[in-house]
Structures are given as C-alpha cells and as structure tokens.
C-alpha cells in the first residue's frame, strides 16, 4: 500500500516524503523519515493517527530533537512533528493555570513565570526540547521534575483526544507511561504566586544560576546528544564515565565530551552509529568496572538492527 494512499486524503497538514531528520535533532545525525507530517491542529492529528492505524503504519513523534538519536537508516512510517500550537493563561489570587501546546519549547514555562511573577518551575530553566517531550520523559534536574507542575495532560489517539489528570498517569524518574499509541497534544500547568518578594528573587536567582552552570559545564557550542544517561541512585553518570577514562573518547565524528562525560558531541560528520557506539562503550565500561547499569535518557528511533 502506498503511503500516499486515499486513507490520508482528509489530512490537511504538511506532508514531506524522505525528509532528513538530522537537522531536526540536537546532535545533527541520522537518516530520513519515510514521511514527516505536521498536522495543523489536534483534529488534524486525530485524522492522521486514524489513517496510519488503518494503513498499519508506525507513527513516531519527534519533539524538539533533544535526547533523540535517529538511525542512519531512517525511520519507517510516519514521523509526526507537532507545530507550536498556542496556549492560554488564567490567573487567580494564588497563581496561574496555563495551557501549552506540546510543540511549544520548554522555555515557555519559565517564561510564563517571569512574565506573571510566579514561581514553581525553576528546574525547567535551560532544559532544551518541547513541552510534549518534557512531559513524555518527565524532564527535570536534581531540583525537580515536570510532574511537579503538571495538572492535566491531553492525549490524542486514533479515536479522539481527552484530558487526563496528572494522577491518572504513571510518572517515574525520567519517564511518563503514556497509553499505547497516544500522543501528548496539550498540557495544563499550575504555577503559584510567591509568598513574598524574597521568594520571587530567590526563584529568579536559581534560574540564572542554573543557566550559568549549564553554559559553564555543558558543550552547548557543538551539536550534542543532551544528557546521555540517567544518574544512578546516589551517583552521577558523568563521574562514572570519567572514572573509566572515557572523557574525550572519539569514534568517527562523535566524541564523549571533554567537559562533561555524560554528553556526546558531534565534531562534524558524525553518524548515528558513531554516537550509538559511544553510548554502548560507556555502558559496558561502567558496568564492568563499577557493576552499575546506566540507563540511557537518549531515545533511539528508527531502523536499528
């Protein structure tokens, strides 16, 4: 069956075949999507999901491309890229409730705090990617996780869309268990008013300090994988990898970053296979030396053998 069959005749969004995905990821590596589709709204997304289900085509959602590694052999079926659908805000005496589209950048949440004098999501400052991706992986730092500010999540499936309260989903460290085939389309976030000016000042200082720390320690000047591994309990993945003598190790055009061993950078022309090799090398060396199993935060999508 052709991927451009009549099943998709009601889809109104953008549709590109054999579309390169490397430019859409932070590490700038990997192959093409059989089809890259950008629905114009949530109803259009439902049409796309229903048609893909009927055609038995796999659907992969690509957020901001941070912590995502696309196979050099590309991605089968349909890759969905959600546009930055605009949200809404409602303020009250105790804070504000904000609805954000899943395709909007994570920076929109700290931005809403700054604009309206609110607090509560300082830990999201500087995290790359989209709000949908942050929800699906429960993004955060040692200071907090996305679930902390989440009220509700809207999920789209082939049969339609519905809102789920935060407690109806299973949240774990760096993961949210979404129902099979569901796509995050919007989220409802709750931010609160500070108790006083001192708390507001502390909130702003914490975000500035976090941004400064990221600029100082992370190789943001190069295409990169983002944080490669989850930190194991009571330790840091970067420390373990560095202790194995792997900081600066190169394979092809990829390198375990010299400044932060839990990042992999693209020095130029890196293949996804180069990045994948370094991921597995770090895992095996840490396992052999320390008996610790590192779990990747980087999500591999596409045709991996």
CORNORCOR-V495264 format. One record per backbone hydrogen bond with DSSP energy under -0.5 kcal/mol. NH is the residue of the N-H (numbers start at 1). CO is the residue of the C=O. Records with the same first field share a line. If there is no record, write none. Layout:
BEGIN
NH=CO  CO
END
This chain:
BEGIN
5=2
8=5
9=6
11=8
14=38
16=36
18=34
19=33
20=18
21=31
24=21
25=22
26=65
28=25
31=71
33=19
34=75
35=77
36=16
37=35  79
38=14
45=41
46=42
47=43
48=44
49=45
50=46
51=47
52=48
53=49
54=50
55=51
56=52  53
57=52
60=78
62=80
63=61
67=225
68=65
69=299
70=29  68
71=301
74=71
75=32
78=58
79=35
80=60  78
81=37  79
82=62  80
83=39
85=83
88=99
90=97
92=95
95=92
96=191
97=90
98=189
99=88
100=98  187
101=85
102=185
103=83
104=101
106=129
108=105
109=106
110=106
111=107
112=108
113=109
114=110
115=111
116=112
117=113
118=113
119=192
124=121
125=122
127=124
131=104
132=102
134=130
135=131
136=132
137=133
138=135
139=134
141=144
144=141
146=139
148=145
149=146
150=146  147
151=188
152=188
153=164
154=186
155=153  162
156=183
157=160
160=157
162=155
164=153
166=151
168=165
169=166
170=177
171=169
172=175
174=138
175=172
176=136
177=170
178=176
182=179
183=156
185=154
186=154
187=100
188=152
189=98  187
190=149
191=96  189
192=119
193=94
194=117
200=196
201=197
202=198
203=199
204=200
205=201
206=202
207=203
208=204
209=205
210=206
211=207
212=208
213=209
214=210
215=211
216=212
217=213
218=214
220=218
222=219
223=266
224=26
225=264
228=262
230=295
235=232
240=236
241=237
242=238
243=239
244=240  241
245=242
246=241
248=256
249=246
251=254
254=251
255=265
256=249
257=255  263
263=260
264=226
265=255
266=223
267=253  265
268=253
275=271
276=272
277=273
278=274
279=275
280=276
281=277
282=278
283=279
284=280
285=281
286=282
287=283
288=284
289=285
290=286
291=286  287
292=286
294=292
296=294
297=228
298=228
299=67
300=298
301=69  299
303=74
304=302
END
